[in-house]
Amino acid sequence: MNEPRIAVVGAGISGICMGVALRRAGFTDFTIFEKAADYGGTWRDNTYPGLVCDVPSRYYQFTFAMNPEWSQLYSAGPEIRDYLAGVAREHGLPAHTRFGVEVVGARFEGSTWRVRTSDGAERIFDFVLCATGFLHRPKRPDIAGLDDFAGTVMHSSRWDHTVDLTGKRVGVIGSGSTGTQLVSELGGKVPKVVMFQRTPQWILPTVNKRYRDVTKRLYQRLPLLGTAAYQMNRGFFAAFSQGLVHPGRIRSFIQWVVARNLRSVKDPELRRKLTPDYQAMCKRLVVSDRFYSVVQRADVELVTSGIDHVKDGGVVTADGELHELDILVLATGFDSHAYMRPMAITGTEGRTLDQAWANGPRAFEGVMMPDFPNLFMLVGPHSPFANHPLTAVAEAQSSRIVGWLKRWRAGEFETVAPTAAATDRYNAMMRAAAPGTVWTTGCQSWYLGKDGLPELWPWSPNQYEKRIRRQPDAVDYHLGRPALSEK
């Protein structure tokens, strides 16, 4: 029985999940390449003040590593980062991980992959598993004069903790989840916060309650409580997802909830500025327990006039006003369509990833692509990451990948890739279903691809898991000759 040589690219949520799945299935010859110095992915990179997950802690975790000691309903970034690193250590992944080594290229050669890393080394693998995520390349806005600013400029995902905020006037460009969390955290702690809003967001109200010590002890002693809480949250998200993919009562109810929440803003003019002109959930809902109260403070200013340019003393908006600032934070998100890029990937007959995705990222079931045999993705294009925690997505996709690896180990095939016909059918099916989703009701968001349709699974996450966990249909794949020779 052959033992496959496996490269896992990335040590965030998906990479950790994949590594654990490999070990649990008895695979030992695998290497996790991580360009940074620790585990955690986006939860390692993002350390800005006020960072909190928008999925409840008891659902945003692996089912094989339930944590009874979550501190609050929605966990802060450092707690999630520590949880992920702890899972990796507990399951023996450090022995398989190379930190500070970035995979810069991978080329398919006959039946194997030649993987090139940032240290100049090249290694041969039978499989490449891309766990690079999709929120890892910061998007820097194209604003005239940004480099002329005399103060500190930093992207929210590259927070500089050496910068002292004491007594500083802080500008935040962006009003999505990150911008909202930053303003909520900084309002009242610095002399002035200015939020530059391009598009208002719907805010889903919540209460981020802290768990008492007695609750933690109960979850420690009664693991079934954790399982029950996970399943309860799963049921809630399943119901919520119906509003995303189908019009009806749930979508109308969410619209009523966020509109009612907006009425807590007392000043009519400020409320008008904060009112979106699109349906709730068309963009990702912002979950917050304090933004509306903070944005009404006298030391917090909401600016809706577009940014004309930046100069040494601050930001000049289209109405000619200079907003004097000391620190400028770019809460402008990521290139969400990059996926594995800038890694240079070349499949069969010299076909590159950029060529394959010239018209936008596409995949088969979110995990594979034609012309790229034995290459798998976790949280790839059209995965259900808009209405499902990434931990659950990674678990489901890891199970599919492990299934293929077991078949390879048993000698059933040497290479596998989906057919172009199956991939075309799959993508056509999703495109046909997309117009019924809330993401196509009239807003611009990072969910949308070049064709204006969402690069998301357009049905419930439960339907995705059911599909991805079933036995693959042989007619959808090209299988190379059996791997009979020893590697």
NORFEN-V529823 format. One record per backbone hydrogen bond with DSSP energy under -1.0 kcal/mol. CO is the residue of the C=O (numbers start at 1). NH is the residue of the N-H. If there is no record, write none. Layout:
BEGIN
CO:NH
CO:NH
END
This chain:
BEGIN
5:126
5:127
6:31
7:129
8:33
9:131
11:40
12:16
13:17
14:18
15:19
16:20
17:21
18:22
19:23
20:24
21:25
22:27
23:26
28:30
29:6
31:8
32:98
33:10
34:101
36:100
40:43
41:44
41:45
42:46
48:51
51:77
56:59
56:60
59:61
62:65
71:211
73:57
75:53
76:80
77:81
78:82
79:83
80:84
81:85
82:86
83:87
84:88
85:89
86:90
87:91
88:93
89:92
93:96
96:32
98:34
102:118
104:344
105:116
106:346
107:114
109:111
109:112
112:109
113:125
114:107
115:123
116:104
116:105
117:120
121:117
123:115
125:113
127:7
128:376
129:9
130:378
137:335
141:143
143:146
144:310
145:148
146:149
152:328
154:330
155:158
160:163
165:168
169:326
169:327
170:194
171:329
172:196
173:331
176:180
177:181
178:182
179:183
180:184
181:185
182:186
183:187
186:189
186:190
192:170
193:301
194:172
195:303
196:174
202:286
204:288
207:209
209:73
212:216
213:217
214:218
215:219
216:220
217:221
218:222
222:225
223:227
224:228
225:229
226:230
227:231
228:232
229:233
230:234
231:235
232:236
233:237
234:238
235:239
236:240
237:241
240:243
241:245
242:246
244:438
248:252
249:253
250:254
251:255
252:256
253:257
254:258
255:259
256:260
257:261
258:262
261:264
262:265
267:271
268:272
269:273
270:274
272:275
279:282
286:204
290:294
291:295
294:297
297:300
299:193
301:195
303:197
306:318
309:316
311:314
312:150
313:325
314:311
315:323
316:308
316:309
317:320
321:317
323:315
326:152
327:171
328:154
329:173
329:331
330:156
333:139
334:336
335:338
338:341
340:343
344:106
345:353
346:108
348:351
351:347
352:356
353:357
355:358
357:360
364:367
364:368
366:380
367:377
368:364
369:372
371:348
372:375
374:128
376:130
380:383
383:385
389:393
390:394
391:395
392:396
393:397
394:398
395:399
396:400
397:401
398:402
399:403
400:404
401:405
402:406
403:407
404:408
405:409
406:410
407:412
408:411
415:480
416:374
417:478
419:423
420:424
421:425
422:426
423:427
424:428
425:429
426:430
427:431
428:432
429:433
430:434
433:436
434:437
437:440
438:441
445:448
447:455
449:452
453:449
454:456
455:382
460:464
461:465
462:466
463:467
464:468
465:469
473:476
474:477
476:419
478:417
482:484
END
